[in-house]
Amino acid sequence: MSYPLIRSKQTEKSINGISTQVVCTEFSNYIFIVLTQYGKIGTLVSVTPDSRSGDISTSMFTTKVLLGKEEALTHVCAKNLATFVSQEAGNRPVLLGLALKDSSIEAIKAMKDVIKSCQVW
């Protein structure tokens, strides 16, 4: 059986009454996730594991806004949404596109479940 070169999954779910789309794509060296409530990629954030930390269970992550507005909340959301993906994907970096109307704690928890449902790693 042959696999496609690029594996990708997408889904749409209503979170707190807001239509939320997720697309997860696996590349050989990173995972690309788009999480949008506006129908566009939004702010692009790189979430990379810190190589100095040898213990996976306590690994640190660095977030960097590559495109879009530099806001503290963006970094917090990105870390919350992408850390588990990186860990489950063998500590690969995650590229995350965020365009959120609702970034409440409840919404972020629900979004993590939606991301898990699109697992390609």
N, C-alpha and C positions, 0 to 999 in steps of 0.2 A: 504494500500500500504506500502510495506516495503522499507526502504532506505538502501543502502549499508553502512557498518560500516565506511568506509573511502570514502569520496566524493572527486573526483579528476576530473579535466578537463585539457585538453591540446590543444594547437594550434601552428601553425607556420605561420609566416608572414615575408615578406621582409621589412626590415627597412634600408633605405639608401642603398639599393642594397645588404644588408647582410641578409642571412637567419637567423631568430631569432625564437627560440622555447621557449615556456612558458608552464610550468606545475604548476598548483595550486592544492594543496591538503589540505583539512580541517581535522584537528584533534580536539579533544574536547578542548584541552588547547592552541593550537596555529595553525597558518596557515603556511604551507610550500610552498614556491614559488621557482621554478628553472627558471632562465632567462639566456639562453645561446645562444651564437653565435659561439660556438666551439663544441657543442654536448657533453659537460660534465658539471658537477655541478659547478666546479670552486671554488671560494672563498665563504666560508660559513659564513654568517653574521647574528647575532641575533639582531633584532630591537624590543626593549621593551619599552612600555609606562612607564613614570616615575610616580610611584604611589603617589608621594607627591603632584602632581598637581591635584587639585580637579575639575577644570573646563576643560571639554573635549575639548572645542574649542581652548584652549591654552596649551594643554598637551605637555610636552617635551618628547623626545624619546632618548633612549640610544642605540648606536650601538656598537657591539663588534664583532671583527673578531674571529671566533671559529677555522677556518681552512683556511689556505691560506696566501697570502701576506698582511701584515698590511700597507695599503696605505691610505692617506687622501681622495683621490678620491673615494675609495671604500666606505667609510663612507658617503660621500656626496651622491653618487648614491643610496646607500641602504636607506638612510633617504627619499630621493625624491621618490623612488619606493615603499616603504613599509608603509609609514606613513598613507596614506589614507586607505590602506587595514586594518591596525590595528584599525583605528577609525571606519570604517564601520563594522568591525567584533566584535564590543563591547569591544574595547581596548585590544584585545588579542595580545600576542607577535607574531612576524612574524620571521620565519627562512627563510633566503633568500640565494639562491645559485646564484652567479653572475659569468658569464664567458663572458665578453663583449669585442668585437673588437672596437666598436664605443660607446663612453660614452659622446657624445656631448649633449648639451641641447635639441636639436631637437630630437635626438634619444631617450633620456630618456622620453620625452613627449610622443612619439609614443609608447614606451614600456609600459607606464602607461595605455594607451588605450588597448594594447594587454592583459595586466594583467586583466583589467576590463572585457574583453571579456571572460575570464576564471574564472569568479567569482564563488566561491563555499561557501563563507561565508554568 
